[in-house]
Amino acid sequence: VNHTSLMDALFMGYYFGPSAVAKASVAKIPVGGILAKCAQAIFVRREDADSRHATADAIMYRARHGGFRPLLIFPEGTCTNGTCLISFKEGAFRPGVPVQPVAIRYPHKYLNPAKCGKAGRNPLLLSLQFVNKMEVTIFDTYSPSDDERKDAHLYTQNVREVFQRHLQVPTTRHSYDDCFLAALATKAGIEQNFELEVIEHMTGFDYKELEEFMKRFLSFSSTSPISGTRVMTLADFSQALGYESGCVRAKQLFSFFDYDESGYIDFLEMVGGLALLSHGSPFPFEDRVVLAFRIYDNTDQSHIASQEIMSLLQQEGFMSAQVERILLEHQDEEGGFDYLSFAKLAHSKPLFVEAPLARARKRLAIALGMESEAFQSIQSPKK
């Protein structure tokens, strides 16, 4: 069921008499909480990843065992204003069993009755409308195909299309977690110019890891005199990574993160930089080659000495007699490499790229407090 108002739950409770997946705070509502418990509701703390996983397991169990009421699920995970469909959670579709789609909308002329809108926060405003309408469409049971049973994401998207075609509203990849993250970003003064799904794909971060990263970014950033949002200056960046003021290597790395050349690194640019540094990065290998060259080029001469490469390789544990021989065989008359010759070498021997990126990852891990689980995740981003 798409979710826009408290009336959704009241109607569904009256018409179907189901159990439901509900936010944990519902259990504390006088009378309503008791009724929910009697109906065997599954309570979830939406901001807690462990609670969400436990809820998915409970849904799976009930779908595969008898003896329970029908289970009411709002797959968007939260109320919206009804003007679009946000991402559907896959938990309701993972068991691969048939579902009963129910679409609800509230035709209105003046005030939208949606709970997250102005009228929803003050129900008395609805009395300004002579009548408030609720339209409920109960579709035929949707039985998944063999492909949909094997692929919960496909099943989820296909059911969402059923709602989208009927309600004639657009869809968006934004999710409930985006709402939480947007609130945190707004409070912290960080520009909300990203989608959680995109960042998860780029870095492998889950919501909690991204929340911690955002807090760390806030701690070593400063307020932009132009936009008023939180950004990192070169001085902030150098200090966070432990580079001395004026260090060429810090400047090179900073300039690569600052892809819009504004002189500042915003939150999304920092996330993009993390993704670029990660193993299995979704970015083209050529971008990683450029970044590696800039890290080696600590003199800002667009030329790197073989000795500089060997020194960094030695520090990162990549150095061997064979590697030294390869460098000496391919270096130019000046004993080093310009970008084109380095790129050719890097494509044949990727370790010359991995070594400087490993160095940068270590510095970022320390600066961001990501030495453990969260740091490991940027090394294996989600596909």
Helices and strands as residue ranges (DSSP letters): H 6-16, E 19-23, G 24-28, H 32-38, E 42-44, H 49-64, E 71-72, E 102-105, H 118-121, G 123-128, E 135-138, H 146-150, H 152-167, H 176-188, H 196-203, H 207-220, E 222-223, E 230-231, H 234-241, H 248-257, H 267-277, H 285-296, E 304-305, H 306-315, H 321-330, E 336-337, H 339-348, H 351-368, H 373-377
